[in-house]
Each structure stands twice: as structure tokens, then as C-alpha cells.
Amino acid sequence: MAEIGKKFWGYTKEEWSWVIQDTGNSAYSLVITATLFPLFYLKSPL
């Protein structure tokens, strides 16, 4: 019987979709954090 999911570097397509989604979420939060924190600290009085 054929394998249910095609393997790519040991991961199925479903597992790769989770990897891509997690990477995208991490990149999004990193961009938001890197953008907003400097604005907050530059405008706050020292």
C-alpha cells in the first residue's frame, strides 16, 4: 500500500504546512516587535 503523505526530508505535506505556518507566525511577530518597540522607546522621555 502507498504511503499516505509524501515525505520530504522526513516530513509529510501536512507537517510541512505546520512548519511553514509556524515560521510565518514567528516572522510576523518579529517584524511587529522590531517595528513597534523602537517607536515606543524613541518617543518615551528618558
TORZA-107036 format. One record per residue (C-alpha): residue number from 1; residue in three letters; x, y, z. Coordinates in steps of 0.02 Angstrom, whole numbers, plus 32768, in hexadecimal, padded with zeros to 4 digits. Each point is the difference from the previous one (the first is absolute). Example, Ala and Ser with C-alpha at 12.3 -4.5 7.8 and 13.67 -1.06 7.14 Angstrom:
2
<r><i>1</i><aa>ala</aa><X>8267</X><Y>7F1F</Y><Z>8186</Z></r>
<r><i>2</i><aa>ser</aa><X>8045</X><Y>80AC</Y><Z>7FDF</Z></r>
***
This chain:
46
<r><i>1</i><aa>met</aa><X>8000</X><Y>8000</Y><Z>8000</Z></r>
<r><i>2</i><aa>ala</aa><X>803D</X><Y>80AF</Y><Z>7FD8</Z></r>
<r><i>3</i><aa>glu</aa><X>8037</X><Y>8078</Y><Z>8085</Z></r>
<r><i>4</i><aa>ile</aa><X>7F77</X><Y>8077</Y><Z>8039</Z></r>
<r><i>5</i><aa>gly</aa><X>8065</X><Y>80A2</Y><Z>7FF5</Z></r>
<r><i>6</i><aa>lys</aa><X>8093</X><Y>8022</Y><Z>7F8F</Z></r>
<r><i>7</i><aa>lys</aa><X>80A0</X><Y>8010</Y><Z>8066</Z></r>
<r><i>8</i><aa>phe</aa><X>8074</X><Y>8094</Y><Z>7FE7</Z></r>
<r><i>9</i><aa>trp</aa><X>8099</X><Y>7FFF</Y><Z>8070</Z></r>
<r><i>10</i><aa>gly</aa><X>7FA2</X><Y>7F89</Y><Z>8072</Z></r>
<r><i>11</i><aa>tyr</aa><X>7F63</X><Y>806D</Y><Z>8010</Z></r>
<r><i>12</i><aa>thr</aa><X>7F56</X><Y>7FE8</Y><Z>7FB1</Z></r>
<r><i>13</i><aa>lys</aa><X>7FA8</X><Y>808B</Y><Z>7FA2</Z></r>
<r><i>14</i><aa>glu</aa><X>7F91</X><Y>801F</Y><Z>8097</Z></r>
<r><i>15</i><aa>glu</aa><X>8095</X><Y>8010</Y><Z>8073</Z></r>
<r><i>16</i><aa>trp</aa><X>8054</X><Y>8077</Y><Z>7F86</Z></r>
<r><i>17</i><aa>ser</aa><X>7F63</X><Y>806C</Y><Z>7FFF</Z></r>
<r><i>18</i><aa>trp</aa><X>8011</X><Y>8011</Y><Z>80BD</Z></r>
<r><i>19</i><aa>val</aa><X>80BA</X><Y>8029</Y><Z>7FF0</Z></r>
<r><i>20</i><aa>ile</aa><X>7FDB</X><Y>8088</Y><Z>7F80</Z></r>
<r><i>21</i><aa>gln</aa><X>7F72</X><Y>8048</Y><Z>8068</Z></r>
<r><i>22</i><aa>asp</aa><X>8069</X><Y>8005</Y><Z>809F</Z></r>
<r><i>23</i><aa>thr</aa><X>8090</X><Y>8053</Y><Z>7FA2</Z></r>
<r><i>24</i><aa>gly</aa><X>7F89</X><Y>8082</Y><Z>7FB7</Z></r>
<r><i>25</i><aa>asn</aa><X>7FB5</X><Y>8026</Y><Z>80AA</Z></r>
<r><i>26</i><aa>ser</aa><X>80AD</X><Y>8013</Y><Z>804D</Z></r>
<r><i>27</i><aa>ala</aa><X>8039</X><Y>8074</Y><Z>7F74</Z></r>
<r><i>28</i><aa>tyr</aa><X>7F62</X><Y>8069</Y><Z>8011</Z></r>
<r><i>29</i><aa>ser</aa><X>8014</X><Y>8018</Y><Z>80BB</Z></r>
<r><i>30</i><aa>leu</aa><X>80B9</X><Y>8027</Y><Z>7FEA</Z></r>
<r><i>31</i><aa>val</aa><X>7FDA</X><Y>8088</Y><Z>7F7F</Z></r>
<r><i>32</i><aa>ile</aa><X>7F78</X><Y>804C</Y><Z>806D</Z></r>
<r><i>33</i><aa>thr</aa><X>8070</X><Y>7FFE</Y><Z>8099</Z></r>
<r><i>34</i><aa>ala</aa><X>8096</X><Y>8048</Y><Z>7FA3</Z></r>
<r><i>35</i><aa>thr</aa><X>7F91</X><Y>808B</Y><Z>7FBA</Z></r>
<r><i>36</i><aa>leu</aa><X>7F9B</X><Y>8033</Y><Z>8099</Z></r>
<r><i>37</i><aa>phe</aa><X>807E</X><Y>7FF4</Y><Z>808D</Z></r>
<r><i>38</i><aa>pro</aa><X>8078</X><Y>8083</Y><Z>7FB9</Z></r>
<r><i>39</i><aa>leu</aa><X>7F6E</X><Y>8077</Y><Z>7FE2</Z></r>
<r><i>40</i><aa>phe</aa><X>7FC8</X><Y>7FEA</Y><Z>80B3</Z></r>
<r><i>41</i><aa>tyr</aa><X>80AC</X><Y>801A</Y><Z>804C</Z></r>
<r><i>42</i><aa>leu</aa><X>8030</X><Y>8092</Y><Z>7F8F</Z></r>
<r><i>43</i><aa>lys</aa><X>7F63</X><Y>8061</Y><Z>8030</Z></r>
<r><i>44</i><aa>ser</aa><X>800A</X><Y>7FDD</Y><Z>80BB</Z></r>
<r><i>45</i><aa>pro</aa><X>805B</X><Y>8080</Y><Z>806C</Z></r>
<r><i>46</i><aa>leu</aa><X>80A7</X><Y>7FCA</Y><Z>8046</Z></r>
***
